[in-house]
Amino acid sequence: MTRLAVAKTYKLYIGGAFPRSESGRTYAVADPAGVFLANAAQASRKDARNAVVAARGAVGGWSGATAYNRGQVLYRIAEMMEGRRAQFVDELRSGLGLSERDAVADVDASIDRWVWYAGWADKYAQLVGGANPVSGPYFNLSVPVPSGVIAIVAPQDSPLLGLVNVVAPALVAGNTVVVIASERFPLPAMTFAEVLATSDVPKGVVNVLTGSPAEIAPWLASHADVDGLDLTGAGSLDWVDLEIAAADTLTRVLRPSQAEDAVAQSLERVIAWTEIKTVWHTQSLR
């Protein structure tokens, strides 16, 4: 007897929970041949605002954790991704039409990339900060600190590796994120959200929205409680207008990348979401 397939309707991931979009809207996700795969939530302005609130509430705890602890939490995510390796491969094969070999390579690269960034959590400060020579009986130390809440438009054509490459470096520095997943194929992003929900990541540190970047990104760009705007995957949008909107609140902006740059690992992506704090301290004259 042929059984009826039960299609999954994916929800958003906000504040460690999986709420439906407040708009009640969904859209169909299909494979390259147009075959229906699942439904995904169509995030709204209100959803974006809720995600920013959740991210802001998590900044203190995440940025206040030790660098070593953040690295361990991030490494745990890689372990959980490894456990879902077969599911990620299947999603990339069915959703993007990749061969088994290419899908496996993409998933393995994504997990390895996450491990690479996690390893920098307690090391990058030594490269970015330092002791500064000054005239007088003082210590002068510069250290990187997180910017805060980072809103991200993930690469549209690389739904897993591209997502990893924009989310991981922001977390390494102690920021929290609101990320708009690939609109065309958001399933790997929502599986990734399920990984986060069952790992050690505190609620609100990562928030995943699905739907139209053209609809959601302007609200994040102009949001006064967003400290950084990563437009890596916004090349098809009018990203100049997004940059102008972000300028009104002095939000730092990372402009869209070339396709190959969007999935390239780089310590610069970590540094992009840090501020430098300099501390003076008197030396004993004895």
HELIX and SHEET records of a PDB file:
HELIX    1   1 ARG A   45  GLY A   64  1                                  20    
HELIX    2   2 ALA A   67  GLY A   83  1                                  17    
HELIX    3   3 ARG A   85  LEU A   96  1                                  12    
HELIX    4   4 GLU A  100  GLY A  119  1                                  20    
HELIX    5   5 TYR A  124  VAL A  128  1                                   5    
HELIX    6   6 LEU A  161  VAL A  172  1                                  12    
HELIX    7   7 LEU A  187  ALA A  197  1                                  11    
HELIX    8   8 PRO A  213  ALA A  221  1                                   9    
HELIX    9   9 TRP A  239  ALA A  247  1                                   9    
HELIX   10  10 ALA A  259  ALA A  262  1                                   4    
HELIX   11  11 LEU A  267  ILE A  271  1                                   5    
SHEET    1   A 3 THR A   9  TYR A  10  0                                        
SHEET    2   A 3 PHE A  36  ALA A  41  1                                        
SHEET    3   A 3 THR A  26  ALA A  30 -1                                        
SHEET    1   B 3 GLY A 130  ALA A 131  0                                        
SHEET    2   B 3 TYR A 138  PRO A 146 -1                                        
SHEET    3   B 3 THR A 274  THR A 282 -1                                        
SHEET    1   C 5 VAL A 206  LEU A 209  0                                        
SHEET    2   C 5 THR A 176  ILE A 180  1                                        
SHEET    3   C 5 VAL A 149  VAL A 153  1                                        
SHEET    4   C 5 GLY A 228  ASP A 230  1                                        
SHEET    5   C 5 ARG A 252  LEU A 254  1                                        
END                                                                             
